[in-house]
Amino acid sequence: MTAIKQGDTVRIHYTGTLLDGNVFDSSEGRDPLEFVVGSGQIIPGLDTAMPGLATGEKKRVEIACVDAYGPINPAMRQQIPREGIPDDIPLEPGVQLQMQTPDGQTLPVTVVETDEATVTLDANHPLAGQDLIFEIEVVSVN
């Protein structure tokens, strides 16, 4: 069997869990995840765990937040005036919205707090600040 190396295209099945055991993502019932090792297409901690594995091999990978979606960045939270948001947009904490940056790009944000005057939005990735665990199985290596 060929061991995975940088530049190989691999396909894996995976289940991602938080440290408390809650599953946040899985390829179960879907096609395997395909990516090029070392290309930056997936989180760094999972990418660096791939070299040396082979087709059919299974592995548990524990990834610190710094090698996943990074630590929570307080600068990614912003308070905006409530009056600037149309009345038909839900503003309960946990609701995910999309904003547009000044250069026209779409930015997903989560409502984290509201009061009569302001809405606090968080643009951190939902898994920022979390250590992650992946159970992976290598399906193919090319």
C-alpha positions as CSV (number, residue, x, y, z in Angstrom):
1,M,0.0,0.0,0.0
2,T,1.1,3.5,-0.8
3,A,1.6,5.9,2.1
4,I,0.1,9.3,1.8
5,K,2.5,12.2,1.1
6,Q,2.3,15.9,0.4
7,G,0.5,16.6,-2.9
8,D,-1.5,13.4,-2.9
9,T,-5.3,13.6,-3.5
10,V,-7.0,11.6,-0.8
11,R,-10.6,10.7,0.1
12,I,-11.6,10.1,3.7
13,H,-14.6,9.4,5.7
14,Y,-14.7,11.3,9.0
15,T,-16.6,12.1,12.1
16,G,-15.7,15.3,13.9
17,T,-16.6,15.7,17.6
18,L,-16.1,18.2,20.3
19,L,-14.3,17.2,23.5
20,D,-17.7,16.7,25.1
21,G,-18.5,14.0,22.5
22,N,-21.0,16.1,20.5
23,V,-20.7,15.4,16.7
24,F,-20.3,18.7,14.7
25,D,-19.8,17.1,11.3
26,S,-19.6,13.8,9.6
27,S,-19.3,12.4,6.1
28,E,-21.7,9.5,7.0
29,G,-24.3,9.1,4.3
30,R,-22.3,11.4,2.0
31,D,-19.4,11.0,-0.4
32,P,-16.0,10.9,1.2
33,L,-14.2,14.3,1.6
34,E,-11.6,14.7,-1.1
35,F,-8.7,17.1,-0.8
36,V,-5.0,17.5,-1.7
37,V,-2.7,16.9,1.2
38,G,-0.7,20.1,2.1
39,S,-2.8,22.4,-0.1
40,G,-4.6,24.2,2.8
41,Q,-8.0,22.9,1.7
42,I,-8.7,21.5,5.2
43,I,-7.8,22.6,8.7
44,P,-4.1,22.4,9.4
45,G,-4.3,19.8,12.2
46,L,-6.1,17.3,10.1
47,D,-3.9,18.0,7.0
48,T,-0.7,17.3,9.0
49,A,-2.1,14.0,10.3
50,M,-2.5,12.5,6.8
51,P,1.1,11.8,5.6
52,G,2.1,8.2,6.3
53,L,-1.5,6.8,6.4
54,A,-2.6,4.4,3.7
55,T,-5.9,3.3,2.1
56,G,-8.1,1.5,4.6
57,E,-6.3,2.9,7.6
58,K,-8.3,4.4,10.4
59,K,-7.0,7.0,12.9
60,R,-8.2,9.2,15.7
61,V,-6.8,12.7,15.5
62,E,-7.0,15.2,18.3
63,I,-6.6,18.8,17.1
64,A,-6.0,21.8,19.3
65,C,-8.0,24.9,18.4
66,V,-4.9,26.7,17.2
67,D,-4.6,24.0,14.5
68,A,-8.3,23.9,13.7
69,Y,-10.3,27.1,13.4
70,G,-8.1,29.2,15.7
71,P,-8.8,30.8,19.0
72,I,-11.7,33.2,19.4
73,N,-10.8,36.6,18.1
74,P,-12.6,39.4,20.2
75,A,-12.1,41.8,17.2
76,M,-14.4,39.6,15.2
77,R,-17.3,40.7,17.5
78,Q,-19.1,43.9,16.6
79,Q,-21.9,45.9,18.1
80,I,-24.2,47.6,15.5
81,P,-27.2,49.8,16.0
82,R,-30.4,47.8,16.1
83,E,-32.1,50.5,14.0
84,G,-29.8,49.6,11.1
85,I,-31.3,46.1,10.8
86,P,-34.6,45.6,9.0
87,D,-37.5,44.6,11.2
88,D,-38.1,41.3,9.3
89,I,-34.7,39.9,10.2
90,P,-34.7,37.6,13.3
91,L,-32.3,38.7,16.0
92,E,-32.4,36.0,18.6
93,P,-29.1,34.9,20.0
94,G,-27.7,31.9,17.9
95,V,-29.3,33.1,14.6
96,Q,-26.9,33.1,11.7
97,L,-27.0,36.0,9.3
98,Q,-24.9,37.1,6.4
99,M,-23.4,40.6,6.1
100,Q,-21.6,42.2,3.2
101,T,-18.2,43.6,3.7
102,P,-17.3,47.0,2.2
103,D,-15.6,45.2,-0.7
104,G,-18.7,43.2,-1.5
105,Q,-17.8,39.8,0.1
106,T,-20.3,37.9,2.1
107,L,-19.5,37.3,5.7
108,P,-21.4,34.8,7.9
109,V,-22.1,36.2,11.4
110,T,-24.0,34.9,14.5
111,V,-26.2,37.0,16.7
112,V,-24.7,36.7,20.2
113,E,-26.5,39.4,22.1
114,T,-29.2,42.0,21.7
115,D,-30.6,44.9,23.7
116,E,-32.9,47.7,22.9
117,A,-30.2,49.8,21.1
118,T,-27.6,47.3,19.8
119,V,-27.1,43.9,18.3
120,T,-23.8,42.1,18.9
121,L,-22.6,40.0,15.9
122,D,-19.8,37.5,15.9
123,A,-17.9,36.7,12.7
124,N,-15.7,34.0,14.4
125,H,-16.1,30.6,12.9
126,P,-18.6,28.6,15.0
127,L,-15.8,26.2,16.0
128,A,-13.3,28.8,16.9
129,G,-11.8,28.3,20.3
130,Q,-12.7,24.6,20.2
131,D,-10.4,21.6,20.4
132,L,-11.6,18.9,18.0
133,I,-11.4,15.2,17.6
134,F,-11.7,13.4,14.2
135,E,-12.2,9.7,13.6
136,I,-11.0,9.2,10.0
137,E,-10.8,6.4,7.5
138,V,-8.7,6.7,4.4
139,V,-10.9,5.6,1.4
140,S,-8.4,6.2,-1.4
141,V,-5.0,7.8,-2.2
142,N,-4.0,9.1,-5.7
